[in-house]
């Protein structure tokens, strides 16, 4: 019998909390832009984000944010106000989600920001843990500064088999 190990889970922050933490202690941000009705988003949570290798890496290298693209409340960042224009409407998209995704609304989508809070890219769609490991390592290790995704992916050897 294996000894009971403490399960590693992704530490999720609100966008506002991660933004404040990043100002005090800079670290890259990973934003999971999802909706409540998105089946692939739920699959990502249940499988990929639940993988201990993924969770450990994400916690070490990013402030991880879950951002509901149809969030109803207002978000204020450095005096800039982001709202949901129709918070009582069905499937009304929050302005911050539109901004983060550069208008390409697809769920799930993952936004990567550097330590300065600058937008790096969006990766869209469900990904199995094995493929996703390469994506988060590409940004978490700063490989994106030195090589193309194609070059990096060709040589990447992950821990997940």
Secondary structure as the mmCIF struct_conf table of DSSP 4:
data_model
#
loop_
_struct_conf.conf_type_id
_struct_conf.id
_struct_conf.beg_label_comp_id
_struct_conf.beg_label_asym_id
_struct_conf.beg_label_seq_id
_struct_conf.end_label_comp_id
_struct_conf.end_label_asym_id
_struct_conf.end_label_seq_id
HELX_LH_PP_P HELX_LH_PP_P1 UNK A 2 UNK A 4
HELX_LH_PP_P HELX_LH_PP_P2 UNK A 6 UNK A 8
STRN STRN1 UNK A 12 UNK A 13
HELX_RH_AL_P HELX_RH_AL_P1 UNK A 15 UNK A 24
BEND BEND1 UNK A 25 UNK A 25
STRN STRN2 UNK A 28 UNK A 34
TURN_TY1_P TURN_TY1_P1 UNK A 36 UNK A 37
HELX_RH_AL_P HELX_RH_AL_P2 UNK A 39 UNK A 43
HELX_RH_PI_P HELX_RH_PI_P1 UNK A 44 UNK A 48
TURN_TY1_P TURN_TY1_P2 UNK A 49 UNK A 50
HELX_RH_AL_P HELX_RH_AL_P3 UNK A 52 UNK A 61
STRN STRN3 UNK A 62 UNK A 68
TURN_TY1_P TURN_TY1_P3 UNK A 69 UNK A 70
BEND BEND2 UNK A 73 UNK A 73
STRN STRN4 UNK A 75 UNK A 77
TURN_TY1_P TURN_TY1_P4 UNK A 78 UNK A 79
STRN STRN5 UNK A 80 UNK A 82
STRN STRN6 UNK A 84 UNK A 84
TURN_TY1_P TURN_TY1_P5 UNK A 85 UNK A 88
BEND BEND3 UNK A 89 UNK A 89
TURN_TY1_P TURN_TY1_P6 UNK A 90 UNK A 91
HELX_LH_PP_P HELX_LH_PP_P3 UNK A 92 UNK A 93
STRN STRN7 UNK A 94 UNK A 94
HELX_RH_AL_P HELX_RH_AL_P4 UNK A 95 UNK A 100
TURN_TY1_P TURN_TY1_P7 UNK A 101 UNK A 103
BEND BEND4 UNK A 107 UNK A 108
STRN STRN8 UNK A 109 UNK A 113
TURN_TY1_P TURN_TY1_P8 UNK A 115 UNK A 116
BEND BEND5 UNK A 117 UNK A 117
STRN STRN9 UNK A 119 UNK A 124
BEND BEND6 UNK A 125 UNK A 125
HELX_RH_AL_P HELX_RH_AL_P5 UNK A 129 UNK A 140
TURN_TY1_P TURN_TY1_P9 UNK A 141 UNK A 142
HELX_RH_3T_P HELX_RH_3T_P1 UNK A 143 UNK A 145
TURN_TY1_P TURN_TY1_P10 UNK A 146 UNK A 146
BEND BEND7 UNK A 147 UNK A 147
HELX_RH_AL_P HELX_RH_AL_P6 UNK A 149 UNK A 155
BEND BEND8 UNK A 159 UNK A 159
#
